[in-house]
Amino acid sequence: MESGRRTSTPPQTFPTVKHLVWALVAGTALVVSGTRDGNPPQPPRAHTVPAPAPAASGASPGTTAPPTGRSPEPAAALAYMAPARPAPAPPAFVSPAPVPPALAPPPAVRPAPLRPAPALPAAPAAATPAPGRSVPPSAVQPLPRSEPVRLRIPAIGVDAPLMRLALDAAGALQPPPDNNPVLAGWYAGGTDPGSVGTAITAGHVDTRLGPGVFQKLGFVREGATVEIIRADLTTAVFTVYAVEVYDKGSFPDKKVYGASARPELRVITCGGDYSKKTGYRSNVVVFAALTGQR
């Protein structure tokens, strides 16, 4: 149902043509006035910070004049920035850092005098055995009987297993077989190396297959060592005190094989001149005495 009151809406107004024309004319006038001014717009001037004026005559070297409103000259700016201007003191509430005391130089240390190196024990004096004269007995305690299993002579690179040797029908010592160049032997009917008495070992200087185990035995010198490894896992160490060459026709059996009051060792091989009919004419004999054990 309609009510008796009516609401009137005012009519909408639009710009007239006259208003538009006047706006166009005003814009054209502004454009024309702008084109007549040939200078481009300038940026605003930078604000210069006033600097202090040069110090007046009669002022103290350490003081500077208060800054003025004018732009500072180069000389005045340099004078203001010069290091002659004292640095401002810290505020009163700031305590200065403590200055560490100067370190005292370390006390001079005198090196202790070097101790002389201990003297090495002197090597046992070499004694060449002579007929009817024996070498003085050694201070090393003799070892109990034990079969030898290996012989070493480090000076000439010998490290050979040992086999048992016996005497032939004529009473001469039988050498090891000549089909094994690295094999040596010991006289099983005599003294065990390391026990009291004279132990005998022997080997070839050469064989059918080449150089023998004792090919370089003649190069052994006094003071060299001969080591006998035994079945009881001990090692008897002998020191060479003589190396002799004897002609087989005048071989000194008593001197080489004779009894001894201390542990002795002989290492025997062939040597001297060689003949296809008779073989070697001489024997090389190394004399050694027990000087240690391991």
C-alpha positions in Angstrom: 0.0 0.0 0.0 1.4 3.4 -1.0 1.8 6.1 1.6 0.7 9.6 1.1 4.2 11.1 1.3 6.4 11.3 -1.8 10.1 11.9 -1.8 11.4 14.2 -4.5 14.9 13.4 -6.0 16.9 16.5 -7.2 17.9 16.3 -10.8 21.6 15.5 -11.5 23.7 18.3 -12.9 26.5 17.8 -15.6 29.2 20.1 -16.7 28.1 22.3 -19.4 29.9 23.0 -22.6 30.8 26.4 -21.4 32.7 25.1 -18.4 34.7 22.7 -20.6 35.7 25.5 -22.9 37.0 27.7 -20.1 39.0 24.8 -18.7 40.6 24.2 -22.1 41.5 27.8 -22.5 43.1 28.1 -19.0 45.3 25.0 -19.7 46.4 26.3 -23.0 47.5 29.6 -21.4 49.6 27.7 -18.8 51.3 25.7 -21.4 52.2 28.8 -23.5 53.6 30.6 -20.5 55.8 27.7 -19.6 57.3 27.4 -23.1 58.4 31.1 -23.0 60.6 30.5 -20.0 63.8 28.9 -21.6 65.6 28.2 -18.3 65.0 24.8 -16.8 63.9 24.6 -13.2 66.8 24.9 -10.8 67.2 22.6 -7.8 67.2 24.2 -4.4 70.5 25.4 -3.0 72.3 23.1 -0.7 72.5 24.2 2.9 76.1 24.9 3.8 77.4 24.1 7.3 79.1 27.1 8.8 82.8 26.5 9.7 84.9 28.4 12.2 86.7 31.5 10.9 90.5 31.6 11.0 92.0 32.3 14.3 92.5 36.0 15.1 96.0 37.4 15.7 97.0 37.2 19.3 95.1 34.1 20.0 96.9 31.1 21.5 98.0 28.4 19.1 95.8 25.8 20.7 92.4 27.8 20.4 90.2 28.3 17.4 87.6 31.0 16.7 83.9 30.2 16.8 82.3 29.2 13.5 80.5 31.9 11.4 77.7 31.7 8.9 79.9 32.1 5.9 81.3 29.2 3.8 84.7 28.2 5.1 87.8 28.9 3.0 90.1 25.9 2.3 92.9 27.1 4.5 90.5 27.7 7.4 89.0 24.2 7.0 92.4 22.6 7.0 93.4 24.6 10.1 90.2 23.5 11.8 90.9 19.8 11.0 94.6 19.9 11.8 95.8 17.5 14.5 96.9 20.4 16.7 93.4 20.5 18.1 93.4 18.6 21.4 91.2 15.6 21.7 88.2 16.1 24.1 88.8 14.6 27.5 86.5 11.7 28.5 83.7 12.4 30.9 84.5 12.3 34.6 82.4 9.2 35.2 84.5 7.2 32.8 87.5 5.7 34.7 90.6 5.3 32.6 91.7 1.7 31.8 94.5 0.5 34.1 97.9 0.4 32.5 99.5 -3.0 33.0 102.9 -3.0 34.6 105.8 -3.6 32.4 106.8 -7.2 32.2 110.1 -8.0 33.7 112.6 -9.8 31.4 112.8 -13.5 32.1 115.8 -14.5 34.2 118.8 -15.8 32.2 119.1 -19.5 32.4 122.5 -21.1 32.1 122.4 -24.5 30.5 123.7 -27.3 32.6 127.1 -28.7 31.5 126.8 -31.7 29.3 127.7 -34.9 30.9 130.3 -37.0 29.1 129.0 -40.0 27.3 129.6 -43.2 29.2 132.6 -45.1 27.8 131.8 -48.2 25.8 133.2 -51.4 27.1 136.4 -52.3 25.4 136.4 -55.2 23.0 138.1 -58.3 24.3 141.7 -58.3 23.3 142.5 -60.6 20.4 145.0 -63.3 21.3 146.4 -65.5 18.6 146.8 -69.0 19.9 150.3 -70.5 19.9 151.4 -74.1 20.4 151.6 -74.9 24.1 149.8 -71.6 25.1 146.1 -71.2 25.7 143.9 -68.1 25.8 143.1 -66.8 29.3 139.7 -68.1 30.5 136.6 -65.9 29.9 134.5 -64.4 32.7 131.3 -65.5 31.0 129.7 -68.5 32.6 129.6 -71.6 30.4 126.2 -72.9 29.2 124.8 -76.4 29.9 124.9 -78.9 27.1 122.4 -78.4 24.3 122.6 -79.4 20.7 123.3 -76.6 18.2 120.8 -76.1 15.4 122.0 -73.0 13.5 125.1 -70.9 12.9 125.3 -67.2 12.1 128.2 -64.9 11.1 126.7 -61.5 10.5 129.9 -60.0 9.2 129.8 -62.2 6.0 126.0 -62.8 5.9 126.1 -66.5 6.9 122.9 -68.0 8.4 123.1 -71.7 8.0 121.4 -74.8 9.6 123.7 -77.3 11.3 123.8 -81.0 10.8 125.7 -83.7 12.9 129.2 -84.6 11.7 131.3 -87.7 12.5 134.8 -89.0 11.9 135.7 -91.2 8.9 137.7 -94.5 9.1 141.0 -92.6 9.1 139.9 -90.4 12.1 139.4 -87.3 10.0 136.3 -85.1 10.3 133.8 -85.8 7.6 132.4 -82.5 5.9 128.8 -82.0 5.1 127.6 -83.3 1.7 128.5 -81.0 -1.2 125.0 -81.1 -2.8 123.7 -78.5 -0.3 125.6 -75.1 -0.6 123.9 -73.6 2.5 124.4 -76.4 5.0 127.1 -76.5 7.7 127.8 -79.1 10.4 129.2 -79.6 13.9 131.1 -82.5 15.4 128.5 -84.3 17.5 131.2 -86.5 19.2 132.8 -83.4 20.8 131.7 -80.4 22.8 128.4 -78.6 22.4 128.9 -75.0 21.5 128.7 -72.9 24.6 129.8 -75.6 27.0 133.3 -75.9 28.5 135.7 -77.2 25.8 136.4 -76.8 22.1 133.3 -77.1 19.8 134.0 -77.8 16.1 132.0 -76.6 13.1 132.8 -77.0 9.4 131.4 -76.3 6.0 132.3 -76.2 2.3 133.9 -73.2 0.6 132.3 -74.4 -2.7 130.1 -77.3 -3.9 129.1 -79.0 -7.1 126.1 -76.6 -7.2 128.1 -73.4 -6.6 129.7 -71.4 -3.8 129.6 -73.0 -0.4 128.3 -71.7 2.9 131.8 -70.6 4.1 133.0 -69.2 0.8 133.8 -65.8 2.5 135.1 -67.2 5.8 138.6 -65.9 5.0 137.3 -62.4 5.1 136.3 -62.6 8.8 138.4 -60.4 11.1 139.2 -60.3 14.7 136.3 -58.9 16.8 133.6 -60.4 14.6 130.9 -62.4 16.3 129.7 -66.0 15.6 126.2 -66.9 17.0 125.2 -70.4 17.7 121.4 -71.0 18.2 120.8 -74.0 20.4 118.0 -76.4 20.9 117.2 -75.0 24.3 116.4 -71.7 22.6 119.5 -69.9 23.9 122.1 -68.2 21.7 125.8 -68.6 22.5 127.7 -65.5 21.3 131.4 -66.1 20.4 133.9 -63.4 19.6 136.6 -64.1 17.0 140.2 -63.6 18.3 142.2 -65.2 15.5 141.9 -66.4 11.8 144.6 -68.8 10.6 145.4 -70.6 7.4 147.2 -74.0 7.7 148.5 -76.3 5.0 146.8 -79.6 5.1 150.1 -81.5 5.2 151.1 -79.8 8.4 147.7 -79.2 10.0 148.1 -78.5 13.8 145.5 -80.9 15.2 146.3 -80.2 18.9 146.1 -76.5 18.5 142.8 -76.6 16.6 141.1 -79.5 18.3 142.8 -79.5 21.7 140.8 -79.3 24.9 140.1 -75.9 26.5 139.3 -74.7 30.0 136.7 -72.4 28.8 134.0 -72.5 26.0 135.8 -72.2 22.6 134.6 -72.5 19.0 136.3 -73.4 15.8 134.9 -72.7 12.3 136.8 -74.6 9.6 136.6 -74.7 5.8 139.0 -75.3 2.8 141.2 -72.6 1.4 144.5 -71.8 -0.3 145.5 -73.1 -3.7 143.2 -75.5 -5.6 144.1 -78.5 -7.7 141.7 -80.6 -9.7 143.5 -83.8 -8.5 143.9 -83.0 -4.8 141.5 -80.1 -4.2 142.3 -77.3 -1.9 145.8 -77.5 -0.3 145.0 -75.5 2.9 142.3 -75.0 5.6 141.0 -71.7 7.0 140.3 -71.9 10.8 138.5 -69.2 12.8 139.2 -69.2 16.6 136.5 -67.7 18.8 135.6 -67.7 22.5 132.3 -67.4 24.3 131.6 -63.8 25.3 127.9 -63.6 25.8 124.5 -65.4 25.7 121.0 -64.5 24.9 
